[in-house]
Amino acid sequence: MRSRSLALCLLGVALAAAAMPAHADQDAVQFFNDINVTPNQPVKDAVCFFCSVGVDGNVNGDIVVFFGSVRLNGMAHHDVVNFFGSVSAADNSYIGGDLVSFFGSVQLGENVSVRKDVVAMFGVVHSPTSVSIGHNRVMFSPLIIFGPLLVVFLIIFLIVHEVRVHRMRQYMQHYPMPPRQ
């Protein structure tokens, strides 16, 4: 009974610790809780797991989001990285490093400035001509993955189909055909 109570208490402490925000030198790190950066409270780095980051002020470091979205209406002085979510930058926003999106969409407003590269791996980028990108714009379409997978699926489908037809023909050879009338 004591060991079960101890285990339940330890589990409760672990879950409570996981729900608490982590801060290190003005960093904002969250699990399942959105991060909102206001003009009055800038942060150094914003890291979010299964949540979103909304910036209406300044992020002096990086923004990294896993399974969430980034909404930038201000300045990110370093990189913005998003995995499996969307990135939107409002008009006149600034990104001081790279903008990287894996398996998500990127929506850039008018006069957005990205100092280095824009990389969209297996997603789409919507940007007007007024967007300023300092270095390269690299985009890999989802068709790069899904195209070969579709070819492999079709090959497997044809092999399975031919094996079934072959077995059916063998099965039918053991039974005589009824005479035609």
C-alpha positions as CSV (number, residue, x, y, z in Angstrom):
1,M,0.0,0.0,0.0
2,R,2.8,2.4,0.9
3,S,4.7,1.8,-2.4
4,R,1.5,2.4,-4.4
5,S,0.9,5.7,-2.5
6,L,4.5,6.7,-3.1
7,A,4.3,5.9,-6.8
8,L,1.1,8.0,-7.1
9,C,2.7,10.9,-5.3
10,L,5.8,10.8,-7.5
11,L,3.6,10.6,-10.6
12,G,1.6,13.6,-9.4
13,V,4.8,15.6,-8.7
14,A,6.2,14.7,-12.2
15,L,2.9,15.8,-13.9
16,A,2.8,19.0,-11.9
17,A,6.5,19.8,-12.8
18,A,5.7,19.1,-16.5
19,A,2.9,21.6,-16.4
20,M,4.9,24.4,-15.0
21,P,6.6,26.9,-17.4
22,A,10.3,26.8,-17.6
23,H,12.3,30.0,-17.6
24,A,16.0,30.5,-18.0
25,D,17.4,34.0,-18.4
26,Q,14.3,35.5,-19.9
27,D,13.5,32.4,-22.0
28,A,9.9,31.2,-22.4
29,V,9.6,27.5,-22.6
30,Q,6.1,25.9,-22.5
31,F,4.5,22.5,-22.9
32,F,0.8,22.6,-23.9
33,N,0.5,26.3,-22.9
34,D,0.6,29.1,-25.5
35,I,3.3,31.8,-25.2
36,N,2.2,35.4,-25.8
37,V,4.9,38.0,-26.1
38,T,3.7,41.6,-25.5
39,P,5.5,44.8,-26.3
40,N,6.1,45.4,-22.6
41,Q,7.6,41.9,-21.9
42,P,10.2,40.9,-24.5
43,V,11.7,37.4,-24.2
44,K,15.1,36.0,-25.3
45,D,14.0,32.6,-26.7
46,A,10.5,31.2,-27.1
47,V,10.2,27.4,-27.3
48,C,6.8,25.7,-27.4
49,F,5.8,22.1,-27.5
50,F,2.2,21.3,-28.6
51,C,1.3,25.0,-28.3
52,S,1.6,28.3,-30.2
53,V,3.7,31.4,-29.9
54,G,2.1,34.8,-30.5
55,V,4.5,37.8,-30.7
56,D,3.2,41.3,-30.5
57,G,6.6,42.7,-29.4
58,N,10.2,41.5,-29.5
59,V,11.8,38.1,-29.3
60,N,15.5,38.8,-28.9
61,G,16.5,35.2,-29.6
62,D,14.9,32.2,-31.5
63,I,11.4,31.0,-31.8
64,V,11.0,27.3,-32.0
65,V,7.6,25.6,-32.1
66,F,6.7,21.9,-32.3
67,F,3.1,21.0,-33.3
68,G,1.8,24.5,-33.0
69,S,1.8,27.8,-34.8
70,V,3.8,31.0,-34.8
71,R,2.1,34.4,-35.2
72,L,4.6,37.2,-35.6
73,N,3.5,40.8,-35.4
74,G,6.7,42.4,-34.4
75,M,10.4,41.4,-34.4
76,A,12.2,38.1,-34.0
77,H,15.9,38.9,-33.9
78,H,17.1,35.4,-34.7
79,D,15.6,32.3,-36.3
80,V,11.9,31.2,-36.5
81,V,11.6,27.4,-36.7
82,N,8.3,25.5,-36.9
83,F,7.6,21.8,-37.1
84,F,4.1,20.6,-38.1
85,G,2.3,23.9,-37.8
86,S,1.9,27.3,-39.5
87,V,3.9,30.5,-39.5
88,S,2.3,33.8,-40.1
89,A,4.0,37.2,-40.1
90,A,2.0,40.3,-40.2
91,D,2.7,43.3,-42.3
92,N,6.1,45.0,-41.5
93,S,7.3,42.2,-39.3
94,Y,11.1,41.4,-39.1
95,I,12.9,38.1,-38.8
96,G,16.7,38.6,-38.1
97,G,17.7,35.0,-39.1
98,D,16.2,32.1,-40.9
99,L,12.6,31.2,-41.3
100,V,12.2,27.4,-41.4
101,S,9.0,25.5,-41.6
102,F,8.7,21.7,-41.7
103,F,5.4,20.2,-42.8
104,G,3.4,23.4,-42.5
105,S,2.4,26.6,-44.2
106,V,4.0,30.0,-44.2
107,Q,2.0,33.2,-44.7
108,L,3.9,36.4,-45.0
109,G,2.4,39.9,-45.0
110,E,3.3,43.0,-46.9
111,N,6.9,44.4,-46.3
112,V,8.0,41.5,-44.2
113,S,11.8,41.3,-43.9
114,V,13.7,38.0,-43.5
115,R,17.4,38.7,-43.1
116,K,18.6,35.2,-44.1
117,D,16.9,32.2,-45.7
118,V,13.3,31.1,-46.0
119,V,13.1,27.3,-46.0
120,A,9.8,25.4,-46.4
121,M,10.2,21.7,-46.2
122,F,7.0,19.9,-47.4
123,G,4.8,22.9,-47.0
124,V,3.6,26.0,-48.9
125,V,4.7,29.6,-48.7
126,H,2.3,32.5,-49.5
127,S,4.1,35.8,-49.8
128,P,3.6,39.0,-51.7
129,T,6.3,40.6,-53.9
130,S,7.1,43.2,-51.2
131,V,8.6,40.5,-49.0
132,S,12.4,41.0,-48.5
133,I,14.5,37.8,-48.2
134,G,18.2,38.3,-47.6
135,H,19.6,35.1,-49.0
136,N,17.8,32.0,-50.4
137,R,14.3,30.9,-50.7
138,V,14.2,27.0,-50.6
139,M,11.0,25.1,-50.9
140,F,10.4,21.3,-51.1
141,S,7.0,20.3,-52.2
142,P,5.1,17.5,-50.4
143,L,5.1,15.8,-53.8
144,I,8.8,14.9,-53.2
145,I,7.6,12.5,-50.5
146,F,4.1,11.6,-51.7
147,G,5.0,11.2,-55.4
148,P,7.4,8.3,-54.8
149,L,5.1,6.8,-52.2
150,L,2.3,6.9,-54.7
151,V,4.5,5.0,-57.3
152,V,5.4,2.4,-54.7
153,F,1.8,2.0,-53.7
154,L,0.7,1.5,-57.3
155,I,3.5,-1.1,-57.9
156,I,2.4,-3.0,-54.8
157,F,-1.3,-2.8,-55.9
158,L,-0.4,-4.2,-59.3
159,I,1.6,-7.0,-57.8
160,V,-1.2,-8.0,-55.4
161,H,-3.7,-7.8,-58.2
162,E,-1.7,-10.0,-60.5
163,V,-1.2,-12.6,-57.7
164,R,-4.9,-12.7,-57.1
165,V,-5.7,-13.1,-60.8
166,H,-3.1,-15.9,-61.0
167,R,-4.5,-17.7,-58.0
168,M,-8.0,-17.4,-59.4
169,R,-7.0,-18.9,-62.7
170,Q,-5.3,-21.8,-60.9
171,Y,-8.5,-22.3,-58.9
172,M,-10.7,-22.3,-61.9
173,Q,-8.5,-24.9,-63.7
174,H,-9.6,-27.5,-61.2
175,Y,-13.3,-27.1,-62.1
176,P,-14.6,-28.1,-65.5
177,M,-16.6,-25.5,-67.3
178,P,-20.3,-26.3,-67.8
179,P,-21.3,-27.1,-71.4
180,R,-22.7,-24.2,-73.4
181,Q,-26.2,-24.6,-74.7
